[in-house]
Amino acid sequence: MKAYKKADDSRISISELMLPSHSNFSGKIHGGYILNLMDQIAFACASKHSKTYCVTASVDTVDFLSPIEVGELVTMKASVNFVGNTSMVVGIRVEAENIQTGVVKHCNSSYFTMVAKDDNGQSMEVAGLILNDKVEVKRFLKAIKRMETKKQRQYEFDHEDFSHTDYLPILKDYKVRIDLPDNF
């Protein structure tokens, strides 16, 4: 497959009014509900780009920046920021608007890695991505950097030569007590 598509071709935006049934015990919208909506829009965006069913492979950088209140209008915007051979990174921005005052706040940004699947459940190749402006180039490069950082972290801590003793001095600055047996 040598096809390429613009990020604009698969951008999606959804809005939903937050109801009391979506709230947690403190009266704010439950983070799990927001994550569910984010997964749905990531699926829709990736499926629109790949023209096939997609599954969530990973979720990176979920930071809840501002609480969402009952009665606010939540808008999620999703776009394909990066494509690999069979995977896509979908960037999602979550905003909440107080519909009485019109004040809009940024509540969350996150990155979902989605994998395209064929009718037999096998990973399948996806179209490449045409980058049309500096923002799209920056998003693509940031996705590459996140993947490189993740691989480096996995290598550093999962490598057979890993020694916890090399890291013990770092832990002195944290609220932790090291109580290991002498032979550990």
Backbone hydrogen bonds, N-H to C=O, Kabsch-Sander energy under -0.5 kcal/mol:
donor,donor_aa,acceptor,acceptor_aa,energy
5,K,128,G,-2.2
7,A,130,I,-1.0
9,D,6,K,-0.9
10,S,7,A,-1.5
11,R,7,A,-0.6
11,R,8,D,-0.6
12,I,78,A,-2.2
14,I,76,M,-2.3
16,E,74,V,-2.5
18,M,72,E,-2.6
19,L,17,L,-0.5
22,H,19,L,-2.1
23,S,20,P,-1.7
24,N,28,K,-3.3
27,G,24,N,-1.7
29,I,68,I,-3.0
30,H,22,H,-2.9
33,Y,30,H,-0.6
34,I,30,H,-1.6
35,L,31,G,-2.6
36,N,32,G,-2.0
37,L,33,Y,-2.1
38,M,34,I,-2.5
39,D,35,L,-2.4
40,Q,36,N,-1.9
41,I,37,L,-2.3
42,A,38,M,-2.4
43,F,39,D,-2.3
44,A,40,Q,-2.4
45,C,41,I,-2.6
46,A,42,A,-2.7
47,S,43,F,-2.8
48,K,44,A,-2.1
49,H,45,C,-2.0
50,S,46,A,-2.9
51,K,47,S,-2.2
52,T,47,S,-0.6
53,Y,117,K,-0.5
55,V,115,V,-2.2
57,A,55,V,-0.5
57,A,113,T,-3.5
58,S,113,T,-1.3
60,D,111,Y,-3.2
63,D,61,T,-0.9
63,D,109,S,-0.7
64,F,62,V,-0.5
65,L,63,D,-1.0
65,L,107,C,-2.9
66,S,107,C,-0.8
70,V,27,G,-0.7
71,G,18,M,-2.9
72,E,69,E,-1.9
73,L,97,E,-2.6
74,V,16,E,-2.8
74,V,72,E,-0.7
75,T,95,E,-2.9
76,M,14,I,-2.9
77,K,93,R,-2.3
78,A,12,I,-3.0
79,S,91,G,-1.9
81,N,79,S,-0.6
81,N,89,V,-3.2
82,F,89,V,-1.2
84,G,87,S,-3.1
88,M,114,M,-2.6
89,V,82,F,-2.5
90,V,88,M,-0.6
90,V,112,F,-3.2
91,G,79,S,-2.6
91,G,89,V,-0.6
92,I,110,S,-2.8
93,R,77,K,-2.4
94,V,108,N,-3.4
95,E,75,T,-2.7
96,A,105,K,-2.4
97,E,73,L,-2.4
98,N,103,V,-2.7
99,I,97,E,-0.9
102,G,98,N,-3.2
105,K,96,A,-2.6
107,C,94,V,-2.9
107,C,105,K,-0.6
108,N,94,V,-1.5
110,S,92,I,-2.2
111,Y,60,D,-2.1
112,F,90,V,-2.5
113,T,58,S,-2.8
114,M,88,M,-3.1
114,M,112,F,-0.7
115,V,55,V,-2.6
116,A,86,T,-2.6
117,K,53,Y,-3.0
118,D,122,Q,-2.7
121,G,118,D,-1.9
124,M,116,A,-1.8
126,V,85,N,-2.4
128,G,3,A,-2.9
130,I,5,K,-2.9
131,L,129,L,-0.6
132,N,130,I,-0.6
137,V,133,D,-2.0
138,K,134,K,-2.8
139,R,135,V,-2.5
140,F,136,E,-2.1
141,L,137,V,-2.5
142,K,138,K,-2.7
143,A,139,R,-1.9
144,I,140,F,-1.9
145,K,141,L,-2.4
146,R,142,K,-2.4
147,M,143,A,-2.1
148,E,144,I,-2.4
149,T,145,K,-2.5
150,K,146,R,-2.2
151,K,147,M,-2.4
152,Q,148,E,-2.4
153,R,149,T,-2.4
154,Q,150,K,-2.4
155,Y,151,K,-2.5
156,E,152,Q,-2.8
157,F,153,R,-2.1
158,D,154,Q,-2.1
159,H,155,Y,-1.4
162,F,159,H,-2.0
166,D,163,S,-1.2
167,Y,164,H,-1.5
168,L,164,H,-0.7
170,I,167,Y,-1.0
171,L,167,Y,-1.1
172,K,168,L,-0.6
172,K,169,P,-0.8
173,D,170,I,-1.3
174,Y,171,L,-1.8
176,V,174,Y,-2.1
178,I,176,V,-0.5
179,D,177,R,-0.7
184,F,181,P,-1.8
